[in-house]
Amino acid sequence: MTTEIVVFAILFLLVSGMGFVASRWRRPDDLASLNEWGLGGRNFGSWVTWFLVGGDLYTAYTFVAVPALMFGAGAMGFFALPYTVVTYPIVMLVLIRLWSVSHVHGLVTPADFVRARFGSPTLALLIAITGIVATMPYIALQLVGIEAVLKTMGVTGDLPLIIAFAILAAYTYQSGLRAPALIAFVKDSLIYLVILVAIIYIPAKLGGWGSVFGAAQAKFDKTPAPDGILLNANNQFQYITLALGSALALFLYPHSVTGVLASRDRNVIKRNMSALPAYSLLLGLIALLGYMAIAAGITPIGKDTNTVIPKLFDAMFPDWFTGVAFAAIGIGALVPAAIMSIAAANLFTRNIYREYIKRDATDAHEATVSKITSLVVKVGAVLFILLIDPQFSIDLQLIGGVIILQTLPAVALGLFTRWFHRAGLIAGWAAGMAAGVLMLYNIANPATNHAHFGSSAFPLSQLGFDTKITIFAGFLALIVNLAVAVLGTVVARAMKAQDGPDATSPEDYVADRGDPRVHEIEVAGST
């Protein structure tokens, strides 16, 4: 156990040092602007963007939660695989347009775009608040991954978690987006190394893949719950809608957009949308760790199923490599947590502080406010995980996935059409939000003894249908949102209600770097 802790600590401190050094990496004359501190100068090339976005989307929580879901529920946990496969061709069409219009007008957040497109400060405020609320529990959940590792190593108390996030807060404040961009190289390399070793070494020790799947099937056959290594008739529709809904929601999260807007040009985004599915292959292999844990007879610490994978590594690997694996999970929390806090801070600064508190804020003032806000966000995440039951964080993240989907009409569809009226979009957002939260509130989970917010699988029987089929609550909420937005737009047009001005033009959505309209930020060097 001592060897594990030493290796973990050395790698963690090495990466933290890289976070501070990152402030000198491609350093411009002045970091005092959101374009530099919050978007890395908008100059990241293909490799940097690939590691940054991949490190942002595939988090420490993913590392422990997806296989934990496979461990507990079986095939349903594989929803993460198709959703991350289909998301890239869908969002590529959206993201290249968002990149172009953002560079032309110097936009930093999704809410900035909504403000420019629909001329509505109210709608932009709603999009900003939604993004912040959806991101906050996501940051807290990164602590769950670190906490699971510390529990497995026998490290108790809150001090190690506080120290880890204090270091994270310090180098993010100093280096901005450059810190997670540089650390992502190490984080992703470690994860690829650990998973490739795990899928060869662990099954060999357990008697082969046949034994692994056989043990998983035997476990699920003994339980009354609707689980198994194959889907059943009642959860197939939930699987499909959850995968599609999650695919649509993934790049609506502010931290996903932040990584994309930091790209150097449209071709970088196109290449990354082609190459990022390599992470989906990795995710499929990560998911199978859940079945390996079953075959190895692993039991979680207490009722915390997130400790299943760290315990599997502890049981299967030699101590020194277990330390490497634990470091991969721990470092895996640093990259997304840094990007998420930067994204949340940018939303507050651009769409709340500058819009409603100090309209004449300079670039330097914006950067200072965003830095301070990022610290507050991290402190809030730490307090959240220390003072509140971690299961509540997971429940809130469940809500976050449903509510961020309600920004799709204004952000994603707004990139292609101006047909929607701002009043209709606001009404649709409110209706979708209310419907989503109400459905989640009425979903119970007897396994966790939760009468409300038990899962995202909404039973169609609650709508009067005589069936046991379930559906992803966010998908239904989005349908309600779109229906109300269309109806509200029709009514607004019929009443000749005035719409907000559109600050964008059709040419803005296809502009590339070097276009005379582009809001250029020149930075020495690019990769």
DOBA-221809 format. One record per residue (C-alpha): x, y negated, z; residue in one letter. Coordinates in Angstrom, 2 decimals. Each point is the difference from the previous one (the first is absolute). Layout:
<rs>
<r <X, Y, Z>, 'A'> ...
</rs>
This chain:
<rs>
<r <0.00, 0.00, 0.00>, 'M'> <r <2.89, -2.36, 0.73>, 'T'> <r <1.39, 0.53, -3.51>, 'T'> <r <-3.39, -0.90, -1.50>, 'E'> <r <-0.21, -3.22, 2.01>, 'I'> <r <3.57, -1.04, -0.89>, 'V'> <r <-0.46, 0.60, -3.75>, 'V'> <r <-3.39, -1.76, 0.08>, 'F'> <r <1.43, -3.00, 1.86>, 'A'> <r <3.05, -0.34, -2.28>, 'I'> <r <-2.06, 0.03, -3.21>, 'L'> <r <-2.64, -2.31, 1.48>, 'F'> <r <2.60, -2.55, 1.08>, 'L'> <r <1.86, 0.26, -3.34>, 'L'> <r <-3.17, -0.83, -1.91>, 'V'> <r <-0.86, -2.80, 2.41>, 'S'> <r <3.43, -1.49, -0.72>, 'G'> <r <-0.81, 0.12, -3.71>, 'M'> <r <-3.13, -2.01, 0.75>, 'G'> <r <2.07, -2.87, 1.37>, 'F'> <r <2.58, 0.24, -2.80>, 'V'> <r <-2.85, -0.25, -2.53>, 'A'> <r <-0.25, -3.74, 0.61>, 'S'> <r <3.30, -0.32, -1.94>, 'R'> <r <-1.09, 2.35, -2.79>, 'W'> <r <-0.68, -2.05, -3.14>, 'R'> <r <-0.22, -2.97, 2.29>, 'R'> <r <-1.29, -3.19, -1.66>, 'P'> <r <1.05, -3.47, 1.11>, 'D'> <r <-3.09, -0.20, 2.22>, 'D'> <r <-2.25, 2.71, 1.47>, 'L'> <r <-2.46, -2.60, 1.28>, 'A'> <r <-2.93, 0.76, -2.30>, 'S'> <r <-2.55, 2.79, -0.31>, 'L'> <r <1.29, 0.80, -3.47>, 'N'> <r <3.39, 0.82, 1.51>, 'E'> <r <-0.79, 1.22, 3.53>, 'W'> <r <-3.33, 1.64, -0.80>, 'G'> <r <0.55, 1.24, -3.57>, 'L'> <r <3.79, 0.43, -0.23>, 'G'> <r <0.28, -2.68, -2.68>, 'G'> <r <-2.35, 1.97, -2.31>, 'R'> <r <3.11, 1.53, -1.50>, 'N'> <r <0.03, 3.71, 0.88>, 'F'> <r <0.81, 2.33, -2.87>, 'G'> <r <-1.25, 3.51, -0.73>, 'S'> <r <2.06, 1.94, 2.55>, 'W'> <r <-0.52, -2.41, 2.88>, 'V'> <r <-3.73, -0.22, -0.72>, 'T'> <r <-0.32, 3.78, -0.25>, 'W'> <r <1.56, 0.53, 3.41>, 'F'> <r <-1.79, -2.99, 1.52>, 'L'> <r <-3.52, 0.88, -1.19>, 'V'> <r <0.55, 3.71, 0.63>, 'G'> <r <1.30, -0.72, 3.49>, 'G'> <r <-2.99, -2.28, 0.58>, 'D'> <r <-2.68, 2.47, -1.09>, 'L'> <r <1.45, 3.22, 1.42>, 'Y'> <r <0.38, -0.85, 3.66>, 'T'> <r <1.06, 1.72, 3.22>, 'A'> <r <-3.66, 0.53, 0.76>, 'Y'> <r <-0.42, 1.73, -3.36>, 'T'> <r <2.94, 2.25, 0.89>, 'F'> <r <-1.73, 1.27, 3.15>, 'V'> <r <-3.74, -0.56, -0.67>, 'A'> <r <-0.46, 1.67, -3.40>, 'V'> <r <1.53, 3.36, 1.06>, 'P'> <r <-1.81, -0.37, 3.36>, 'A'> <r <-3.27, -0.24, -1.95>, 'L'> <r <0.98, 3.12, -1.96>, 'M'> <r <0.82, 1.69, 3.32>, 'F'> <r <-3.45, -0.81, 1.37>, 'G'> <r <-2.34, -0.10, -3.00>, 'A'> <r <1.72, 1.87, -2.80>, 'G'> <r <-0.58, -0.84, -3.67>, 'A'> <r <-1.80, -3.27, 0.76>, 'M'> <r <3.39, -1.47, 0.87>, 'G'> <r <1.09, 0.39, -3.61>, 'F'> <r <-2.22, -2.94, -1.00>, 'F'> <r <3.11, -2.16, 0.40>, 'A'> <r <1.64, 1.74, -2.94>, 'L'> <r <-2.51, -0.67, -2.83>, 'P'> <r <-0.72, -3.50, 1.28>, 'Y'> <r <3.66, -1.01, -0.23>, 'T'> <r <0.20, 1.57, -3.47>, 'V'> <r <-3.02, -1.77, -1.53>, 'V'> <r <0.63, -3.35, 1.68>, 'T'> <r <3.04, -1.01, -2.09>, 'Y'> <r <-1.53, 0.02, -3.50>, 'P'> <r <-3.08, -1.76, 1.41>, 'I'> <r <1.84, -2.76, 1.82>, 'V'> <r <2.67, -0.61, -2.65>, 'M'> <r <-2.57, -1.83, -2.11>, 'L'> <r <-0.93, -2.13, 3.00>, 'V'> <r <3.43, -0.67, 1.43>, 'L'> <r <1.70, -1.26, -3.17>, 'I'> <r <-2.76, -2.61, -0.36>, 'R'> <r <0.26, -0.95, 3.68>, 'L'> <r <3.79, -0.31, -0.33>, 'W'> <r <-0.30, -2.31, -3.02>, 'S'> <r <-2.61, -2.38, 1.40>, 'V'> <r <1.81, -0.08, 3.35>, 'S'> <r <3.29, -0.98, -1.64>, 'H'> <r <-1.62, -2.68, -2.15>, 'V'> <r <-1.68, -1.64, 2.99>, 'H'> <r <2.42, 0.92, 2.79>, 'G'> <r <-2.58, 2.17, 1.80>, 'L'> <r <1.20, 2.03, 2.97>, 'V'> <r <-3.07, 1.94, 1.23>, 'T'> <r <-3.15, 1.61, -1.48>, 'P'> <r <-2.04, -2.72, 1.72>, 'A'> <r <2.09, -2.62, -1.85>, 'D'> <r <-1.18, 1.53, -3.26>, 'F'> <r <-3.65, 0.05, 1.10>, 'V'> <r <0.28, -3.68, 1.01>, 'R'> <r <1.41, -0.92, -3.41>, 'A'> <r <-2.34, 2.23, -2.02>, 'R'> <r <-3.34, -0.79, 1.63>, 'F'> <r <0.72, -3.39, 1.57>, 'G'> <r <-1.46, 1.15, 3.30>, 'S'> <r <1.92, -0.60, 3.26>, 'P'> <r <-2.69, 2.00, 1.86>, 'T'> <r <0.39, 3.09, -2.19>, 'L'> <r <3.81, -0.29, 0.25>, 'A'> <r <-0.29, -0.23, 3.79>, 'L'> <r <-2.13, 3.16, 0.11>, 'L'> <r <2.52, 1.86, -2.16>, 'I'> <r <2.86, -1.19, 2.24>, 'A'> <r <-1.75, 1.00, 3.24>, 'I'> <r <-0.90, 3.40, -1.49>, 'T'> <r <3.63, 0.58, -0.97>, 'G'> <r <1.31, -0.95, 3.44>, 'I'> <r <-2.59, 2.12, 1.86>, 'V'> <r <0.69, 3.01, -2.25>, 'A'> <r <3.77, -0.35, 0.37>, 'T'> <r <0.30, -0.49, 3.78>, 'M'> <r <-0.94, 3.57, 1.07>, 'P'> <r <2.15, 1.30, -2.87>, 'Y'> <r <3.03, -1.66, 1.62>, 'I'> <r <-0.93, 1.45, 3.40>, 'A'> <r <-0.25, 3.45, -1.54>, 'L'> <r <3.64, -0.12, -1.05>, 'Q'> <r <0.73, 0.25, 3.72>, 'L'> <r <-1.92, 3.28, 0.08>, 'V'> <r <2.70, 1.59, -2.17>, 'G'> <r <2.83, -1.26, 2.21>, 'I'> <r <-1.94, 0.95, 3.12>, 'E'> <r <-0.49, 3.57, -1.25>, 'A'> <r <3.77, 0.34, -0.55>, 'V'> <r <0.85, -1.43, 3.42>, 'L'> <r <-2.48, 2.34, 1.70>, 'K'> <r <1.57, 2.99, -1.73>, 'T'> <r <3.49, -1.08, 1.08>, 'M'> <r <-1.25, -0.32, 3.58>, 'G'> <r <0.48, -3.77, 0.10>, 'V'> <r <-2.69, -1.52, 2.21>, 'T'> <r <-1.08, -3.51, 0.88>, 'G'> <r <-0.87, -3.02, -2.13>, 'D'> <r <3.43, -1.66, -0.02>, 'L'> <r <1.41, 1.88, -3.07>, 'P'> <r <-3.01, -1.03, -2.09>, 'L'> <r <0.30, -3.60, 1.14>, 'I'> <r <3.72, -0.08, -0.81>, 'I'> <r <-0.58, 1.51, -3.46>, 'A'> <r <-2.58, -2.61, -0.93>, 'F'> <r <2.03, -2.82, 1.57>, 'A'> <r <2.87, 0.90, -2.36>, 'I'> <r <-2.47, 0.20, -2.90>, 'L'> <r <-1.42, -3.42, 0.89>, 'A'> <r <3.49, -1.56, 0.21>, 'A'> <r <1.31, 1.11, -3.38>, 'Y'> <r <-3.32, -0.64, -1.77>, 'T'> <r <0.00, -3.55, 1.40>, 'Y'> <r <3.54, -0.54, -1.24>, 'Q'> <r <-0.02, 1.81, -3.36>, 'S'> <r <-3.64, 0.08, -1.11>, 'G'> <r <-0.94, 2.45, -2.78>, 'L'> <r <3.65, 0.64, -0.84>, 'R'> <r <0.35, 2.04, 3.23>, 'A'> <r <-2.57, 2.74, -0.80>, 'P'> <r <1.12, -0.04, -3.65>, 'A'> <r <3.56, 0.90, 1.01>, 'L'> <r <-1.00, 2.45, 2.75>, 'I'> <r <-2.41, 1.79, -2.37>, 'A'> <r <2.98, 1.53, -1.84>, 'F'> <r <1.12, 1.82, 3.14>, 'V'> <r <-3.50, 0.82, 1.24>, 'K'> <r <-1.17, 1.60, -3.23>, 'D'> <r <3.28, 1.86, -0.58>, 'S'> <r <-0.25, 1.54, 3.47>, 'L'> <r <-3.61, 1.02, -0.53>, 'I'> <r <0.74, 1.61, -3.37>, 'Y'> <r <2.93, 1.88, 1.57>, 'L'> <r <-2.00, 1.26, 2.99>, 'V'> <r <-3.02, 1.12, -2.03>, 'I'> <r <2.03, 1.77, -2.69>, 'L'> <r <1.90, 1.89, 2.70>, 'V'> <r <-3.23, 0.74, 1.91>, 'A'> <r <-1.90, 1.54, -2.93>, 'I'> <r <2.87, 2.39, -0.73>, 'I'> <r <1.37, 0.74, 3.46>, 'Y'> <r <-3.16, 0.26, 2.13>, 'I'> <r <-2.07, 2.36, -2.24>, 'P'> <r <3.06, 2.24, -0.34>, 'A'> <r <0.16, 0.28, 3.80>, 'K'> <r <-3.75, 0.69, 0.18>, 'L'> <r <-0.03, 2.84, -2.54>, 'G'> <r <-0.86, -1.91, -3.18>, 'G'> <r <-2.91, -2.05, -1.28>, 'W'> <r <-2.34, 3.00, 0.06>, 'G'> <r <0.43, 0.25, 3.77>, 'S'> <r <-0.49, -3.77, 0.40>, 'V'> <r <-3.31, -0.09, -1.89>, 'F'> <r <-1.12, 3.29, 1.56>, 'G'> <r <0.52, -1.37, 3.52>, 'A'> <r <-1.89, -3.18, -0.89>, 'A'> <r <-2.95, 1.93, -1.42>, 'Q'> <r <-0.08, 2.30, 3.05>, 'A'> <r <-0.15, -3.03, 2.31>, 'K'> <r <-2.83, -1.68, -1.89>, 'F'> <r <-1.98, 3.25, -0.23>, 'D'> <r <-0.20, 0.05, 3.81>, 'K'> <r <-1.44, -3.51, 0.31>, 'T'> <r <-3.65, -1.00, -0.55>, 'P'> <r <0.91, -3.38, -1.48>, 'A'> <r <-0.35, -0.53, -3.78>, 'P'> <r <3.72, 0.33, -0.63>, 'D'> <r <2.20, 2.39, -1.96>, 'G'> <r <2.68, 0.10, -2.64>, 'I'> <r <-2.74, -0.59, -2.61>, 'L'> <r <-2.75, -2.63, -0.06>, 'L'> <r <-3.60, 1.08, 0.58>, 'N'> <r <-3.22, -1.13, -1.67>, 'A'> <r <-0.75, -2.58, 2.68>, 'N'> <r <3.30, -1.92, 0.01>, 'N'> <r <0.89, -0.01, -3.70>, 'Q'> <r <-1.89, -3.23, -0.70>, 'F'> <r <1.62, -1.62, 3.05>, 'Q'> <r <3.40, 1.11, -1.33>, 'Y'> <r <-0.64, -1.56, -3.43>, 'I'> <r <-1.41, -3.30, 1.27>, 'T'> <r <2.64, -0.30, 2.72>, 'L'> <r <2.78, 0.52, -2.55>, 'A'> <r <-1.51, -2.49, -2.47>, 'L'> <r <-0.89, -2.55, 2.67>, 'G'> <r <3.47, 0.21, 1.53>, 'S'> <r <1.57, -0.40, -3.45>, 'A'> <r <-2.00, -3.18, -0.60>, 'L'> <r <0.84, -1.36, 3.46>, 'A'> <r <3.74, 0.73, 0.09>, 'L'> <r <1.24, -3.05, -1.90>, 'F'> <r <-2.62, -2.31, 1.51>, 'L'> <r <1.95, 0.08, 3.26>, 'Y'> <r <2.01, -3.25, 0.33>, 'P'> <r <3.28, 1.84, 0.65>, 'H'> <r <-0.37, 1.94, -3.27>, 'S'> <r <-0.53, -3.24, -1.90>, 'V'> <r <3.01, -1.59, 1.73>, 'T'> <r <2.32, 2.73, -1.31>, 'G'> <r <-1.36, -0.41, -3.52>, 'V'> <r <0.21, -3.81, -0.10>, 'L'> <r <3.67, 0.24, 1.01>, 'A'> <r <0.72, 1.73, -3.34>, 'S'> <r <2.10, -1.81, -2.58>, 'R'> <r <-2.33, 0.43, -2.98>, 'D'> <r <-2.93, 1.96, -1.45>, 'R'> <r <2.22, 2.77, -1.36>, 'N'> <r <1.26, 0.74, 3.52>, 'V'> <r <-3.60, 0.63, 1.07>, 'I'> <r <-0.72, 2.20, -3.03>, 'K'> <r <3.10, 2.11, 0.62>, 'R'> <r <-0.87, 0.36, 3.67>, 'N'> <r <-3.58, 1.05, -0.64>, 'M'> <r <1.50, 2.74, -2.21>, 'S'> <r <2.64, 1.07, 2.54>, 'A'> <r <-1.82, -0.35, 3.34>, 'L'> <r <-1.93, 3.29, -0.48>, 'P'> <r <3.30, 1.66, 0.98>, 'A'> <r <-1.01, -0.98, 3.52>, 'Y'> <r <-3.30, 1.81, -0.54>, 'S'> <r <1.93, 3.21, -0.64>, 'L'> <r <1.84, -0.64, 3.25>, 'L'> <r <-3.31, -0.63, 1.77>, 'L'> <r <-1.32, 3.38, -1.17>, 'G'> <r <3.07, 1.68, 1.47>, 'L'> <r <-0.40, -1.99, 3.24>, 'I'> <r <-3.62, 1.17, 0.27>, 'A'> <r <1.08, 3.64, -0.15>, 'L'> <r <1.95, -0.52, 3.22>, 'L'> <r <-3.37, 0.27, 1.74>, 'G'> <r <-0.42, 3.60, -1.16>, 'Y'> <r <3.62, 0.75, 0.94>, 'M'> <r <-0.75, -1.20, 3.53>, 'A'> <r <-2.91, 2.44, 0.20>, 'I'> <r <2.19, 2.89, -1.18>, 'A'> <r <2.70, -0.97, 2.50>, 'A'> <r <-2.53, 0.05, 2.87>, 'G'> <r <0.55, -3.67, 0.83>, 'I'> <r <-2.34, -1.59, 2.54>, 'T'> <r <-0.29, -3.78, 0.45>, 'P'> <r <1.15, -1.81, 3.14>, 'I'> <r <-3.21, -0.43, 1.95>, 'G'> <r <-2.71, -0.78, -2.56>, 'K'> <r <2.25, -2.17, -2.17>, 'D'> <r <0.03, 1.81, -3.37>, 'T'> <r <2.41, -2.65, -1.32>, 'N'> <r <2.76, 1.81, 1.94>, 'T'> <r <-0.48, 3.19, -2.05>, 'V'> <r <2.58, -0.85, -2.69>, 'I'> <r <2.69, -1.31, 2.37>, 'P'> <r <-0.47, 3.20, 2.04>, 'K'> <r <0.29, 2.08, -3.18>, 'L'> <r <3.32, -1.68, -0.85>, 'F'> <r <1.19, 0.46, 3.57>, 'D'> <r <-0.79, 3.72, -0.12>, 'A'> <r <1.37, 0.73, -3.48>, 'M'> <r <3.03, -2.23, -0.58>, 'F'> <r <3.38, -0.09, 1.79>, 'P'> <r <0.22, -2.89, 2.47>, 'D'> <r <2.11, -2.31, -2.19>, 'W'> <r <-2.34, 0.28, -3.00>, 'F'> <r <-3.04, -0.36, 2.26>, 'T'> <r <1.51, -3.34, 1.01>, 'G'> <r <0.25, -0.97, -3.68>, 'V'> <r <-3.64, 1.04, -0.55>, 'A'> <r <-1.16, -2.00, 3.01>, 'F'> <r <1.96, -3.01, -1.23>, 'A'> <r <-1.72, 0.29, -3.40>, 'A'> <r <-3.38, -0.24, 1.74>, 'I'> <r <1.11, -2.81, 2.33>, 'G'> <r <1.61, -2.05, -2.76>, 'I'> <r <-3.07, 0.77, -2.10>, 'G'> <r <-1.93, -2.23, 2.40>, 'A'> <r <2.33, -3.00, -0.40>, 'L'> <r <-0.43, -0.67, -3.73>, 'V'> <r <-3.81, -0.07, -0.20>, 'P'> <r <-0.38, -1.75, 3.37>, 'A'> <r <2.31, -2.80, -1.19>, 'A'> <r <-1.80, -0.42, -3.33>, 'I'> <r <-3.43, 0.14, 1.64>, 'M'> <r <0.88, -2.66, 2.55>, 'S'> <r <1.41, -2.24, -2.76>, 'I'> <r <-3.15, 0.48, -2.10>, 'A'> <r <-2.32, -0.76, 2.92>, 'A'> <r <2.09, -3.07, 0.88>, 'A'> <r <-0.12, -1.24, -3.59>, 'N'> <r <-3.79, 0.31, -0.04>, 'L'> <r <-0.33, -2.02, 3.20>, 'F'> <r <2.45, -2.66, -1.14>, 'T'> <r <-1.29, -0.50, -3.54>, 'R'> <r <-3.72, 0.57, 0.38>, 'N'> <r <-0.78, -1.09, 3.55>, 'I'> <r <2.75, -2.31, 1.28>, 'Y'> <r <0.66, -1.97, -3.19>, 'R'> <r <-3.64, 0.03, -1.14>, 'E'> <r <-1.60, -1.06, 3.27>, 'Y'> <r <2.70, -1.31, 2.37>, 'I'> <r <2.81, -1.72, -1.93>, 'K'> <r <-0.67, -0.53, -3.68>, 'R'> <r <3.26, -1.92, -0.58>, 'D'> <r <2.24, 2.75, 1.39>, 'A'> <r <3.37, 0.13, -1.75>, 'T'> <r <1.61, 3.23, -1.22>, 'D'> <r <2.33, -0.01, 2.99>, 'A'> <r <-2.86, -0.57, 2.41>, 'H'> <r <-1.98, 2.87, -1.57>, 'E'> <r <2.99, 2.31, 0.38>, 'A'> <r <0.41, -0.94, 3.67>, 'T'> <r <-3.68, 0.58, 0.75>, 'V'> <r <0.09, 3.34, -1.82>, 'S'> <r <3.08, 1.12, 1.95>, 'K'> <r <-1.64, -0.84, 3.32>, 'I'> <r <-3.26, 1.66, -1.06>, 'T'> <r <1.86, 3.17, -0.96>, 'S'> <r <1.40, 0.14, 3.54>, 'L'> <r <-3.47, -0.46, 1.49>, 'V'> <r <-1.36, 2.75, -2.24>, 'V'> <r <2.68, 2.46, 1.18>, 'K'> <r <-0.54, -0.87, 3.66>, 'V'> <r <-3.72, 0.57, -0.52>, 'G'> <r <0.67, 3.39, -1.59>, 'A'> <r <2.21, 1.08, 2.93>, 'V'> <r <-2.56, -1.14, 2.58>, 'L'> <r <-2.69, 1.77, -1.98>, 'F'> <r <1.75, 3.34, 0.12>, 'I'> <r <1.12, -0.37, 3.64>, 'L'> <r <-3.27, -1.22, 1.50>, 'L'> <r <-2.57, 1.84, -2.11>, 'I'> <r <-0.52, 3.69, -0.70>, 'D'> <r <1.95, 0.85, -3.21>, 'P'> <r <-3.09, 1.83, -1.27>, 'Q'> <r <-1.72, -3.38, -0.09>, 'F'> <r <2.75, -1.26, -2.31>, 'S'> <r <-0.72, 2.90, -2.32>, 'I'> <r <-3.71, -0.83, 0.10>, 'D'> <r <0.76, -3.62, -0.84>, 'L'> <r <2.21, 1.07, -2.89>, 'Q'> <r <-2.94, 2.04, -1.22>, 'L'> <r <-2.09, -3.16, 0.06>, 'I'> <r <2.86, -1.88, -1.69>, 'G'> <r <-0.09, 2.31, -3.02>, 'G'> <r <-3.74, -0.59, -0.39>, 'V'> <r <0.07, -3.77, 0.44>, 'I'> <r <3.01, -0.72, -2.24>, 'I'> <r <-1.92, 1.71, -2.80>, 'L'> <r <-2.58, -2.80, 0.27>, 'Q'> <r <2.52, -2.46, -1.46>, 'T'> <r <0.05, 1.91, -3.32>, 'L'> <r <-2.67, -2.06, -1.83>, 'P'> <r <1.67, -3.35, 0.73>, 'A'> <r <3.62, 1.09, -0.42>, 'V'> <r <0.11, 2.87, -2.52>, 'A'> <r <-3.06, -0.79, -2.12>, 'L'> <r <0.76, -3.71, 0.29>, 'G'> <r <3.20, 0.61, -1.96>, 'L'> <r <-2.06, 1.07, -3.01>, 'F'> <r <-3.21, -2.02, 0.17>, 'T'> <r <-1.32, -3.30, 1.32>, 'R'> <r <-3.62, 1.15, -0.38>, 'W'> <r <-0.59, 0.43, 3.74>, 'F'> <r <-1.21, -3.10, 1.84>, 'H'> <r <1.83, -0.83, 3.22>, 'R'> <r <-3.28, 0.14, 1.95>, 'A'> <r <-0.70, 3.48, -1.37>, 'G'> <r <3.49, 1.20, 0.96>, 'L'> <r <-0.38, -1.37, 3.54>, 'I'> <r <-3.41, 1.68, 0.36>, 'A'> <r <1.38, 3.26, -1.41>, 'G'> <r <2.97, -0.11, 2.39>, 'W'> <r <-2.31, -0.50, 2.99>, 'A'> <r <-2.40, 2.77, -1.09>, 'A'> <r <2.79, 2.48, -0.74>, 'G'> <r <1.74, -0.79, 3.28>, 'M'> <r <-3.20, 0.45, 2.01>, 'A'> <r <-0.93, 3.23, -1.80>, 'A'> <r <3.49, 1.47, 0.43>, 'G'> <r <0.32, -0.75, 3.71>, 'V'> <r <-3.56, 1.18, 0.67>, 'L'> <r <0.65, 3.32, -1.75>, 'M'> <r <3.26, 0.52, 1.87>, 'L'> <r <-1.72, -0.82, 3.30>, 'Y'> <r <-2.54, 2.76, -0.63>, 'N'> <r <2.56, 2.72, -0.77>, 'I'> <r <0.68, 2.25, 3.00>, 'A'> <r <2.90, 2.41, 0.50>, 'N'> <r <-0.68, 2.67, 2.64>, 'P'> <r <3.58, 1.30, -0.30>, 'A'> <r <1.39, -3.27, 1.42>, 'T'> <r <-3.10, -0.68, 2.12>, 'N'> <r <-0.69, -3.22, -1.90>, 'H'> <r <-3.63, -1.00, -0.45>, 'A'> <r <0.98, -2.80, -2.39>, 'H'> <r <2.75, -0.65, -2.56>, 'F'> <r <0.77, 3.73, -0.03>, 'G'> <r <1.13, 0.15, -3.64>, 'S'> <r <-0.67, -1.52, -3.41>, 'S'> <r <-2.20, 2.93, -1.13>, 'A'> <r <-3.53, -1.39, -0.04>, 'F'> <r <-2.75, 2.70, -0.04>, 'P'> <r <-2.49, -0.59, -2.82>, 'L'> <r <-2.63, 1.52, 2.30>, 'S'> <r <-0.03, -3.34, 1.85>, 'Q'> <r <-1.37, -1.56, -3.19>, 'L'> <r <-2.88, 2.51, -0.07>, 'G'> <r <1.55, 2.61, -2.30>, 'F'> <r <-0.45, 3.66, 0.93>, 'D'> <r <3.66, 0.93, -0.30>, 'T'> <r <3.17, 0.48, 2.02>, 'K'> <r <2.11, -1.79, -2.62>, 'I'> <r <2.09, -2.95, 1.22>, 'T'> <r <1.41, -3.02, -1.86>, 'I'> <r <2.75, -2.53, 0.70>, 'F'> <r <-1.67, -2.91, 1.82>, 'A'> <r <2.19, -2.57, -1.75>, 'G'> <r <-1.21, 1.18, -3.40>, 'F'> <r <-3.66, -0.53, 0.92>, 'L'> <r <0.82, -3.36, 1.54>, 'A'> <r <1.73, -1.10, -3.22>, 'L'> <r <-3.08, 0.95, -2.01>, 'I'> <r <-2.13, -2.15, 2.33>, 'V'> <r <2.53, -2.82, -0.36>, 'N'> <r <-0.05, 0.09, -3.80>, 'L'> <r <-3.79, 0.24, -0.18>, 'A'> <r <-0.48, -3.03, 2.28>, 'V'> <r <2.75, -1.95, -1.80>, 'A'> <r <-1.69, 0.60, -3.37>, 'V'> <r <-3.43, -0.91, 1.39>, 'L'> <r <1.36, -3.08, 1.76>, 'G'> <r <1.74, -1.13, -3.19>, 'T'> <r <-3.17, 0.41, -2.06>, 'V'> <r <-2.00, -1.99, 2.54>, 'V'> <r <2.67, -2.72, 0.20>, 'A'> <r <0.13, -0.32, -3.79>, 'R'> <r <-3.81, -0.11, -0.19>, 'A'> <r <-0.02, -2.81, 2.58>, 'M'> <r <2.80, -1.75, -1.92>, 'K'> <r <2.13, -0.06, 3.15>, 'A'> <r <3.32, -1.74, -0.55>, 'Q'> <r <3.00, 2.30, -0.11>, 'D'> <r <3.51, -0.85, 1.10>, 'G'> <r <2.67, -1.14, -2.50>, 'P'> <r <2.34, 2.60, -1.50>, 'D'> <r <3.61, -1.17, 0.27>, 'A'> <r <1.23, 2.83, -2.24>, 'T'> <r <-0.07, 0.48, -3.77>, 'S'> <r <-0.10, 3.20, -2.12>, 'P'> <r <3.66, -0.46, -0.97>, 'E'> <r <1.05, 0.05, 3.66>, 'D'> <r <-0.88, 3.70, 0.32>, 'Y'> <r <2.48, 1.17, -2.62>, 'V'> <r <2.90, -2.36, 0.80>, 'A'> <r <3.39, 1.61, 0.61>, 'D'> <r <3.25, -1.25, 1.46>, 'R'> <r <1.48, -2.68, -2.24>, 'G'> <r <-3.42, -1.24, -1.09>, 'D'> <r <0.03, -3.82, 0.29>, 'P'> <r <-3.13, 0.15, 2.20>, 'R'> <r <1.61, 2.30, 2.58>, 'V'> <r <0.68, -1.47, 3.43>, 'H'> <r <3.66, 1.05, -0.06>, 'E'> <r <2.12, 0.54, 3.09>, 'I'> <r <3.54, 0.54, -1.16>, 'E'> <r <2.14, 2.28, 2.16>, 'V'> <r <3.55, 1.00, -0.77>, 'A'> <r <0.31, 3.66, -0.92>, 'G'> <r <-2.59, 2.72, -0.56>, 'S'> <r <-0.15, 3.77, 0.06>, 'T'> 
</rs>
